[in-house]
Amino acid sequence: MKIAMIGTGYVGLVSGVCFSDFGHDVVCVDKDAGKIDKLNAGEVPIYEPGLDQLMAKNVAAGRLSFTQDLAQALEGAEAVFIAVGTPTRRGDGHADLTYVMAAAEEIAELAKDYVVIVTKSTVPVGTNRLVKQAVRKANPDLDFDVASNPEFLREGAAIDDFMKPDRVVVGVQNERAAEVMNEIYRPLYLREFPIVTTDLESAEMIKYAANAFLATKITFINEIAALCERVGADVKQVSKGMGMDGRIGNKFLHAGPGYGGSCFPKDTKALARIGQEHAVPMQITEAVIKVNDEVKRRMIDKLLELCGGSFNGKTIAVLGVTFKPNTDDMRDAPALTIVPALVGGGAKVRVTDPQGRHEGEALLPGVHWVEDAYKAAHKADLLVILTEWNEFRALDLKRLARKMATPHLADLRNIYSSRDAKRAGFTAYESIGRLGFTAFT
């Protein structure tokens, strides 16, 4: 089957590459000439483990290509996926559908034969019906259907998520569109991965509800962590005990500096806005958004305490600035709140991140980038672990402590323990939900 994929961002590129690996003929389209030139030269514009090799394999096999020409991509295509950005709209928190609707109207102008227009982007409930109306208005004679096919890809594990999904959600209005979607996902059906077929609105809602629930789990354990610090409990033991309950599960119960990334912040805000528009306030989701912002500010207070009440004149080493490991994505990362507070407070900040520098240089002005944790720690007053990259899970703590002017460690991902820090020579250690400020004597 021939598939056109509009958008070569994270979702579009990963989806297009994986569909081609299913055996489909996939043409990825983007208006950005520079991006298309890079893709045609074999360069992957995002960091996702394994994506470069999979892309090269399918380009070489003749199943995957890149172009700016949508008309060419649509010729003979039975499905066209819209995988463009839906950023939070400034002012009201709603998802901005400008790019989605523009893509739909362009499809209407250029498509000649029957095609299923599939929304892959995360969109508010009712968007697919708006897409249908826009296409029908622009080209009343076009034979087409619409479908909703939300993505559930974790950055850093996207290929595995696509190839071995918990489920595939497909929203359709008729059997004809369902047959096309079933053929697209036939390789997964044959391997007995669940394909959930619903109406359009349910498919759209599943995406928002799932992400809001996961964001709620993260925020809940972060609130529990704050209480653990006051009562003397250990949040790692608490989350372990909770997670053993099959009704709860252990995923997304890891205390940290708050959620970030391309999905949770945007989708929780959009769901809250949808609730407001339909007079059904999403009170839990609204609280999650508020508490997550407070978690990031609470991290700043922890660091301030470790610096004796002032950042001014301190040298602070920050390990990791992407919102999670195995990605170069900086969108809504806790670092974008925490690091500017350090710089603004007068600290000299050194940063290292395996993949974050490309985006981080523009987003974090006033910091000095270095190659590794040991260079970052040189004569530093505080070492902050902000992203749990594997490179930071087995550091030589003794070596780090010896390099520092004041060996204080803020472990905001609970990778180590006060015992590890004390044995290594750190004179103060702070984690999340386990110990309050600890000065070793």
C-alpha positions as CSV (number, residue, x, y, z in Angstrom):
1,M,0.0,0.0,0.0
2,K,1.2,3.5,-0.7
3,I,1.0,6.0,2.2
4,A,1.7,9.7,2.3
5,M,2.9,11.2,5.6
6,I,2.6,14.9,6.0
7,G,5.1,16.2,8.5
8,T,8.6,14.9,9.3
9,G,8.7,15.9,12.9
10,Y,9.0,13.3,15.6
11,V,5.7,11.6,15.1
12,G,5.7,11.8,11.3
13,L,9.2,10.6,10.7
14,V,9.1,7.7,13.2
15,S,5.7,6.6,11.9
16,G,6.7,6.9,8.2
17,V,9.9,5.0,8.8
18,C,8.1,2.2,10.7
19,F,5.3,2.0,8.1
20,S,7.9,1.5,5.4
21,D,9.5,-1.3,7.5
22,F,6.0,-3.0,7.5
23,G,6.5,-3.2,3.7
24,H,4.4,-0.2,2.6
25,D,5.5,2.4,0.1
26,V,5.8,5.6,2.2
27,V,6.4,9.1,1.0
28,C,7.1,11.7,3.7
29,V,6.3,15.3,2.9
30,D,7.5,18.5,4.5
31,K,7.5,22.2,3.5
32,D,10.9,22.7,5.1
33,A,13.3,22.3,2.1
34,G,16.3,22.1,4.4
35,K,14.8,19.3,6.3
36,I,13.9,17.3,3.2
37,D,17.4,17.9,1.8
38,K,18.9,16.5,5.0
39,L,16.6,13.5,5.0
40,N,17.4,12.7,1.4
41,A,21.1,12.9,2.3
42,G,20.5,10.3,5.0
43,E,20.6,12.7,8.0
44,V,18.0,12.3,10.7
45,P,17.0,15.7,12.2
46,I,15.9,14.2,15.6
47,Y,17.7,11.9,18.0
48,E,15.9,8.6,18.5
49,P,17.9,5.5,19.1
50,G,17.9,3.2,16.0
51,L,16.0,5.5,13.7
52,D,18.9,6.4,11.5
53,Q,19.6,2.7,10.7
54,L,16.0,1.8,10.1
55,M,15.5,4.8,7.8
56,A,18.6,4.0,5.8
57,K,17.5,0.4,5.4
58,N,14.1,1.3,4.0
59,V,15.4,4.1,1.8
60,A,17.8,1.6,0.3
61,A,14.9,-0.9,-0.2
62,G,13.0,1.7,-2.2
63,R,10.1,1.8,0.2
64,L,10.8,5.2,1.8
65,S,11.3,8.6,0.2
66,F,11.1,12.3,1.1
67,T,9.7,15.3,-0.8
68,Q,8.2,18.7,-0.7
69,D,5.7,17.8,-3.4
70,L,2.4,16.7,-1.8
71,A,0.8,16.1,-5.2
72,Q,3.5,13.5,-6.0
73,A,3.1,11.9,-2.6
74,L,-0.7,11.6,-3.0
75,E,-0.5,10.0,-6.4
76,G,-1.7,6.4,-5.9
77,A,-1.8,6.8,-2.1
78,E,-4.7,5.0,-0.3
79,A,-4.0,6.8,3.0
80,V,-2.5,10.2,3.9
81,F,-1.5,10.8,7.4
82,I,-1.5,14.3,9.0
83,A,1.4,14.4,11.5
84,V,2.0,18.1,11.9
85,G,2.4,20.1,15.1
86,T,-0.4,21.0,17.4
87,P,1.3,23.4,19.8
88,T,-0.5,25.0,22.8
89,R,-2.2,28.1,21.5
90,R,-1.0,31.2,23.2
91,G,-3.6,32.7,25.5
92,D,-6.1,30.0,26.0
93,G,-4.3,26.7,26.4
94,H,-6.1,25.1,23.4
95,A,-4.3,23.0,20.8
96,D,-3.5,25.1,17.8
97,L,-5.0,23.4,14.7
98,T,-3.6,25.8,12.1
99,Y,-1.2,23.3,10.6
100,V,-3.8,20.4,10.7
101,M,-6.4,22.4,8.9
102,A,-4.0,23.8,6.3
103,A,-2.8,20.2,5.6
104,A,-6.4,19.0,5.2
105,E,-7.3,21.8,2.7
106,E,-4.1,21.1,0.7
107,I,-5.1,17.4,0.5
108,A,-8.5,18.5,-0.8
109,E,-7.0,20.5,-3.5
110,L,-4.5,17.9,-4.7
111,A,-6.1,14.5,-4.2
112,K,-7.7,12.9,-7.2
113,D,-8.8,9.4,-6.1
114,Y,-10.3,7.8,-3.0
115,V,-8.1,8.3,0.1
116,V,-8.4,8.0,3.8
117,I,-7.3,11.1,5.6
118,V,-5.8,10.0,8.9
119,T,-5.1,12.4,11.7
120,K,-2.0,11.2,13.5
121,S,-1.4,14.5,15.4
122,T,-2.9,14.9,18.8
123,V,-6.1,16.9,18.4
124,P,-9.1,18.0,20.5
125,V,-12.3,16.0,20.3
126,G,-14.2,16.9,17.2
127,T,-11.2,17.8,15.1
128,N,-11.6,15.0,12.6
129,R,-15.2,16.1,11.9
130,L,-13.8,19.6,11.3
131,V,-11.2,18.1,8.9
132,K,-14.0,16.3,7.0
133,Q,-16.0,19.5,6.7
134,A,-13.0,21.5,5.5
135,V,-12.1,18.9,2.9
136,R,-15.7,18.6,1.7
137,K,-16.0,22.3,1.4
138,A,-12.7,22.7,-0.5
139,N,-13.5,19.8,-2.9
140,P,-17.1,18.6,-2.9
141,D,-16.3,15.9,-5.5
142,L,-13.5,14.2,-3.7
143,D,-14.1,10.6,-2.6
144,F,-12.6,10.3,0.9
145,D,-13.0,9.2,4.5
146,V,-11.4,10.5,7.7
147,A,-9.9,8.5,10.5
148,S,-8.3,9.2,13.8
149,N,-5.1,7.2,14.7
150,P,-3.5,8.8,17.7
151,E,0.2,8.0,18.5
152,F,1.5,6.6,21.8
153,L,5.2,6.8,21.2
154,R,7.7,7.4,24.1
155,E,10.6,9.4,23.0
156,G,13.7,7.3,23.4
157,A,11.7,4.1,22.8
158,A,9.5,5.1,19.8
159,I,10.5,2.3,17.4
160,D,9.8,-0.4,19.9
161,D,6.5,1.3,20.9
162,F,5.5,1.4,17.2
163,M,6.5,-2.2,16.4
164,K,5.3,-3.7,19.7
165,P,2.4,-1.5,20.8
166,D,0.2,-2.0,23.9
167,R,-2.6,-1.2,21.4
168,V,-3.3,0.6,18.2
169,V,-6.3,3.0,18.4
170,V,-8.3,3.6,15.1
171,G,-11.3,5.8,15.0
172,V,-13.5,5.5,11.8
173,Q,-17.0,6.2,10.5
174,N,-17.5,3.3,8.1
175,E,-16.2,-0.1,7.1
176,R,-14.5,1.1,4.0
177,A,-12.1,3.3,6.1
178,A,-11.7,0.5,8.6
179,E,-10.5,-1.9,5.9
180,V,-7.8,0.5,4.8
181,M,-6.6,1.1,8.3
182,N,-6.6,-2.7,9.0
183,E,-4.5,-3.3,5.9
184,I,-2.0,-0.6,7.1
185,Y,-1.7,-2.3,10.4
186,R,-1.9,-5.9,9.1
187,P,1.6,-6.8,10.3
188,L,0.7,-6.0,13.9
189,Y,-2.7,-7.7,13.6
190,L,-1.0,-10.9,12.4
191,R,1.3,-10.8,15.5
192,E,-1.9,-10.4,17.7
193,F,-1.2,-6.9,18.9
194,P,-4.6,-5.3,19.9
195,I,-6.2,-3.0,17.4
196,V,-9.0,-1.0,19.1
197,T,-11.5,0.3,16.5
198,T,-13.8,3.1,17.8
199,D,-15.7,6.1,16.6
200,L,-13.8,9.3,15.9
201,E,-14.6,11.1,19.1
202,S,-13.6,8.1,21.3
203,A,-10.2,7.7,19.5
204,E,-9.5,11.4,20.0
205,M,-10.5,11.2,23.7
206,I,-8.4,8.1,24.4
207,K,-5.2,10.0,23.6
208,Y,-5.9,12.9,25.9
209,A,-7.3,10.7,28.7
210,A,-4.3,8.4,28.6
211,N,-1.7,11.2,28.7
212,A,-3.6,13.1,31.4
213,F,-3.7,9.9,33.6
214,L,0.0,9.3,33.2
215,A,0.8,12.9,34.1
216,T,-1.5,12.5,37.1
217,K,0.5,9.4,38.3
218,I,3.8,11.4,38.0
219,T,2.4,14.4,39.8
220,F,0.8,12.2,42.5
221,I,4.1,10.5,43.4
222,N,5.8,13.9,43.4
223,E,3.3,15.1,46.0
224,I,3.8,12.0,48.0
225,A,7.5,12.5,47.8
226,A,7.2,16.0,49.4
227,L,5.1,14.5,52.2
228,C,7.7,11.7,52.7
229,E,10.4,14.3,53.3
230,R,8.3,15.8,56.1
231,V,7.4,12.5,57.8
232,G,10.6,10.6,57.3
233,A,9.3,8.0,54.8
234,D,11.3,6.9,51.7
235,V,9.4,7.5,48.5
236,K,11.3,4.8,46.6
237,Q,9.9,2.2,49.1
238,V,6.5,3.8,49.0
239,S,6.3,3.7,45.2
240,K,7.6,0.2,45.1
241,G,4.9,-0.9,47.6
242,M,2.3,0.9,45.6
243,G,3.4,-0.4,42.3
244,M,3.1,-4.1,43.3
245,D,-0.6,-3.6,43.4
246,G,-1.8,-4.8,40.0
247,R,-4.5,-2.2,40.0
248,I,-1.9,0.6,40.1
249,G,1.3,-0.7,38.5
250,N,4.8,0.6,38.9
251,K,5.2,2.7,35.8
252,F,5.3,6.5,36.1
253,L,5.7,6.3,39.9
254,H,9.2,7.7,40.0
255,A,9.6,10.9,41.9
256,G,11.5,13.7,40.1
257,P,11.6,17.3,39.2
258,G,8.2,17.3,37.3
259,Y,7.1,16.1,33.9
260,G,7.9,17.8,30.7
261,G,8.3,16.9,27.0
262,S,6.2,17.3,23.9
263,C,3.0,15.6,25.1
264,F,2.1,15.8,28.8
265,P,2.3,19.6,29.3
266,K,0.5,20.3,26.0
267,D,-2.2,17.6,26.3
268,T,-3.1,18.3,29.9
269,K,-3.7,21.9,29.1
270,A,-5.7,21.0,26.0
271,L,-7.9,18.5,28.0
272,A,-8.5,21.2,30.6
273,R,-9.5,23.6,27.9
274,I,-11.9,21.1,26.3
275,G,-13.5,20.5,29.7
276,Q,-14.0,24.2,30.2
277,E,-15.6,24.6,26.7
278,H,-18.1,21.8,27.4
279,A,-18.9,23.0,31.0
280,V,-17.3,19.8,32.4
281,P,-14.3,21.1,34.3
282,M,-11.4,18.7,34.4
283,Q,-10.6,19.5,38.0
284,I,-8.0,16.7,38.5
285,T,-6.2,17.6,35.4
286,E,-6.2,21.3,36.3
287,A,-4.7,20.4,39.7
288,V,-2.1,18.2,38.0
289,I,-1.0,21.2,35.9
290,K,-0.7,23.5,38.9
291,V,1.1,20.9,41.1
292,N,3.6,20.1,38.3
293,D,4.6,23.7,38.1
294,E,5.0,23.9,41.9
295,V,7.2,20.8,41.8
296,K,9.7,22.5,39.6
297,R,9.8,25.5,41.9
298,R,10.3,23.2,44.9
299,M,13.4,21.9,43.2
300,I,14.8,25.4,43.1
301,D,14.3,25.7,46.8
302,K,16.2,22.5,47.4
303,L,19.1,23.7,45.4
304,L,19.0,27.1,47.1
305,E,19.3,25.4,50.5
306,L,22.3,23.4,49.4
307,C,23.9,26.7,48.3
308,G,23.4,28.2,51.7
309,G,20.5,30.4,50.8
310,S,22.0,32.2,47.7
311,F,23.1,31.2,44.2
312,N,25.2,34.3,43.8
313,G,28.8,33.6,43.1
314,K,28.3,29.8,43.2
315,T,29.5,27.4,40.5
316,I,26.9,24.8,39.8
317,A,27.2,21.8,37.6
318,V,24.1,20.5,35.9
319,L,24.0,16.9,34.5
320,G,21.3,16.5,31.9
321,V,18.8,19.1,30.6
322,T,16.6,17.2,28.2
323,F,13.2,16.3,29.7
324,K,14.1,12.6,29.7
325,P,17.0,10.4,28.7
326,N,17.5,9.0,25.1
327,T,16.1,12.1,23.4
328,D,17.3,15.6,22.4
329,D,13.9,17.1,23.2
330,M,13.9,20.1,25.5
331,R,10.2,21.0,25.2
332,D,8.9,22.0,28.7
333,A,11.9,20.2,30.3
334,P,12.3,21.0,34.1
335,A,15.7,22.4,33.1
336,L,14.0,25.3,31.4
337,T,12.6,26.4,34.8
338,I,15.5,25.4,37.0
339,V,18.6,26.4,35.1
340,P,17.4,30.0,34.4
341,A,16.7,30.4,38.1
342,L,20.3,29.4,38.9
343,V,21.7,31.8,36.2
344,G,19.3,34.6,37.3
345,G,20.4,34.1,40.9
346,G,24.0,34.9,40.0
347,A,25.4,31.3,39.7
348,K,28.0,30.3,37.1
349,V,26.4,27.2,35.6
350,R,28.1,24.4,33.7
351,V,26.0,22.0,31.8
352,T,26.6,18.6,30.2
353,D,24.1,16.5,28.3
354,P,24.7,13.7,25.8
355,Q,22.2,15.1,23.3
356,G,20.8,18.3,24.7
357,R,23.3,20.8,23.6
358,H,21.9,21.4,20.0
359,E,18.6,22.7,21.3
360,G,19.9,23.8,24.8
361,E,22.4,26.4,23.6
362,A,19.5,28.6,22.3
363,L,17.1,27.8,25.2
364,L,19.6,28.2,28.1
365,P,21.6,31.4,27.5
366,G,24.3,32.2,30.0
367,V,25.5,28.6,30.7
368,H,28.8,27.0,29.8
369,W,28.6,23.7,28.0
370,V,31.2,21.0,28.8
371,E,31.8,17.4,27.5
372,D,31.2,15.4,30.6
373,A,30.3,15.3,34.3
374,Y,33.9,15.5,35.6
375,K,34.6,18.7,33.7
376,A,31.3,20.1,34.9
377,A,32.2,19.3,38.5
378,H,35.6,21.1,38.4
379,K,35.7,23.5,41.5
380,A,31.9,23.5,41.6
381,D,29.9,24.2,44.7
382,L,27.0,22.0,43.8
383,L,26.4,19.1,41.4
384,V,22.8,18.6,40.2
385,I,21.6,15.5,38.5
386,L,18.6,16.7,36.4
387,T,18.1,14.0,33.7
388,E,18.8,10.3,34.4
389,W,20.9,9.4,31.4
390,N,22.7,6.1,31.7
391,E,26.0,8.0,31.6
392,F,25.1,9.5,35.0
393,R,24.0,6.2,36.7
394,A,27.4,4.9,37.3
395,L,29.5,8.0,38.0
396,D,32.7,7.8,40.0
397,L,31.4,9.8,42.9
398,K,34.7,9.9,44.7
399,R,36.3,11.5,41.7
400,L,33.5,14.0,41.4
401,A,33.7,14.9,45.1
402,R,37.5,15.5,44.9
403,K,37.1,17.8,42.0
404,M,34.5,20.1,43.7
405,A,35.2,23.1,45.8
406,T,32.2,22.3,47.9
407,P,31.1,18.6,47.4
408,H,27.3,19.0,47.6
409,L,25.1,16.7,45.5
410,A,21.5,17.3,44.5
411,D,20.2,14.0,43.1
412,L,16.9,15.0,41.6
413,R,16.3,11.6,40.0
414,N,17.1,9.5,43.1
415,I,19.8,7.6,41.3
416,Y,22.2,7.4,44.3
417,S,21.7,7.4,48.1
418,S,23.0,9.3,51.0
419,R,25.1,6.3,51.9
420,D,26.7,6.4,48.4
421,A,27.3,10.2,48.7
422,K,28.8,10.0,52.2
423,R,31.2,7.2,51.3
424,A,32.4,9.2,48.2
425,G,33.2,12.3,50.3
426,F,30.2,14.5,49.6
427,T,29.5,16.8,52.6
428,A,25.8,17.3,51.7
429,Y,23.3,15.3,49.7
430,E,19.7,16.0,48.7
431,S,17.3,13.7,46.9
432,I,13.5,13.6,46.4
433,G,11.2,12.1,48.9
434,R,13.8,10.2,50.9
435,L,16.0,12.6,53.0
436,G,15.8,16.2,53.7
437,F,18.9,18.3,53.7
438,T,21.8,16.2,55.1
439,A,25.1,17.7,56.3
440,F,27.6,15.0,56.8
441,T,30.1,15.4,59.7
